[in-house]
Amino acid sequence: MKKVIIASLFLIVSCKDAVKNEIDLHNPTINDVVADNSKGAAEAKKWLENSIVSYFKADISEHQK
C-alpha cells in the first residue's frame, strides 16, 4: 500500500503544470497589427472584385448540358 501511495504522489507531482515565463522578442504594436490588417483587407477586396468580374464575364453556356 505504501508503494502505491508513493507512486501516486510522484505521478501527481510530475503531472503538475509548470508556469513558464516566455519572453516574446517581437511584441507587435497596435499600429503594426492595424497596418497589416488593412493591407490584407485591400488585397482581399481587389481579389474578390476581380473574381466576381471574371466569373460573370466567363461563358458558362458550354458548361450547362
N, C-alpha and C positions, 0 to 999 in steps of 0.2 A: 504494500500500500504506500509505503514511503517513496518508493521509486516512481510510482505513478504521480504522486503529488509533486515531486521534484521535477519530473519530466514536464508536467503541466505548467509549472512556474517558468521553466526555461522556454517553453513554447510561447507562453503569454508575453514574456519579456522580449523574445526575439521578433514577435509579430507587431510590436509597438511601432507606430509611425514616428519616424524621426523628423523633426522640423528642420528643413534645410533653408538656409538663407542664401538664395541665389542672387547674384549681382548681375543685373542686366546692363551691359555696357552701352547699349544704344537705347535710350529712352526717348521715343519719338514724342515730339510736342504736338499739341492740338493742331497747330498750323500745318505741320507736316502731314498729319492724317487728313485734314480737310483738303489740302492741295492734291494729295494722292487720289482721294475720292472724287474730286471734281474733274481731274484729268481722266480717270476711268469712266466717269459718267459721260463725259463729252465723247470719248471713243465709242462707248456703247450706243449712244444716241445716233452717232454717224453710221455705225454698222447696221443698226436697226432700220434707219431710213433707207439705206442702200438695199438692204434685204427685201424690204417691202416693195420698193420700186421695181427691183429686178423680178420679184415674184409676179407682179401684175403685168409686167412687160412680156413675160415669157408666154409662149404659145402652148397652152395646155390642152388644146383641142386634140392633139395627137395622142395624149395620154388617156383620154376617155374612150372606152370601147364598149 
